[in-house]
Amino acid sequence: MVKNVVIVNDTACVCGGDSQVAMAAVEALRDAGLNVTYFAGTGQPDPVLEDVPKMVVGKCTFADDPFKVRGALRGLWCLETKRALTTILADFDPSDTIVHVHSWTHALSPSIFAAIHQAGFRAVVSVHDYFVACPNGGLFDFQQGAPCCEEALSRKCMLRNCDKRSYAQKVYRCVRYSLQRRALSKLDVSYAYIDEFVEKIVSPSCGFAPGYVLENPVTAFASACCDDTPGEDRDGFLYVGRVEREKGVELFCEAVYEGGFSATVVGDGSRLEVLKGRYPDIRFTGWLDARRIVSLYGTHKALVMPSLWFEPFGLVALEAQMTGSLPVVVPDESGIAPLVSLQGTGLLFERGSVESLKAAMCRLDDDTLLASLRASVRENLNQNINERSGRAYAVRAIRVYDQILGS
C-alpha cells in the first residue's frame, strides 16, 4: 500500500498545464493522507508547497541558462539533477513509495529516469503531452502547421524539419529523445494517460509498459464565480491560452474576421504582436490572472478551443464549463471532444477548418440553441465538479499506485 509519493516536475511554480496539475495533485494527495515530497528543476515554490518537503535543483530552465552550451548539455543529461533526486529517494522505501513524474524536458532532463531506476523505485509518468512519443513533444510539424504522425526516430522523422526553431534544434531533440527512451526502457514505469484520446495516440509508443487512464483534477470556479448573465446579453467569442501556432489562435482570428464576430483573445506568445496588427478589431488582452479570466467567462457567449494539434485534453474548456454558464466550441479530434458531445455542452468542428469553425460559431447566433447548451452545462456542472475534484483525483491516483506496488 502506498504511503509516500515523490512528485517530480520541471517547475516548482504554476507556469503551464502540467505544473497546474502537479500542484493540484500535491494538495489532493496530501489531503488524502499520503506523505508528499516535491522535486523540481527550477522556479520559486508555489504557496501550495509551503509545508511540503521539497527540493529545487536549479535556478532557470535549460533554455534560459546564460551559458548556452552548458544549458544544452544539461538538457540532454543533467548529472546534478540525477544526484539530487538520488539523494531525495534515499530517504524512502521502494515498497511503499511511488515516484510520479509530470514533466522533465525544460529543467530536469532524462537523467531523472536513471536515478529512479538505480534507486529501485517504480515510477508513474503522466502523459500531459507527447514527449514520450515524439522528439518535439507535439506530434506536430511546426513548420507546416499540421500534425505529424511519423514514428519517432524513424528515417522520415529524422529527416523532417518539424521543429519550432530550426532543423539543428530538431536533431538536438532527437538525441535527447534517444537518451530518454533508453533510460525509460530500463525503468519499471507505468503511464498515466489523461484521457482515452491520449492513450490511443501514445500507448503504441510505450511498448509493453502498463498504462492507466488517470483524469486530471480541474479547479471549479462555479461556487464563487458563476455568472447569471442571460445568453442574449452575452457578446462574442473567447479564446484563452498560449498565442502560438499549434493552439490554432490564427484559425480562430480568421474565423472571427470572416464571420464578422466580436472576440477576445486572452494569453501571451510569439504570435501575439503579429495577430494584433493583422486583426485590429479583435481585443487582445495579453496575460490575465484566473480571476479576470473568470469574469470574461460571464460576458461571452462561448469559449473556442481552436487547436491545430491533437489537443491532449483542453483544460481551459472544462474550466470554462465549470463556471456553470459557458458553452464551448472544440475540435472533433481533441481529448475533450467526447465529453462535450456526450453531455451536449458545446459544438464540435473539423480540426483545422476555418469554414467548419465559422459555421459552428454562426450556429450560436441561435438563442434557442445557445440556451440549450447553457442548460446542459448547468445540468452537468455538479457531476463534472465532483468527478474532477481533488478528492476524486486522489482516489483514482491511489488506486493506480496500489495496483503498481502490488504487481
PyMOL commands that set and color helices and strands:
alter all, ss='L'
color gray80, all
select helices_A, chain A and resi 17-31+47-49+62-64+68-76+79-89+111-118+155-159+167-186+196-206+222-225+231-233+245-247+249-259+272-278+290-297+315-321+337-343+354-363+367-379+381-387+390-406
alter helices_A, ss='H'
color red, helices_A
select strands_A, chain A and resi 4-11+35-42+54-56+97-101+122-127+140-141+146-147+189-193+211-213+237-240+263-266+283-286+302-304+328-331+346-349
alter strands_A, ss='S'
color yellow, strands_A
deselect
rebuild
show_as cartoon
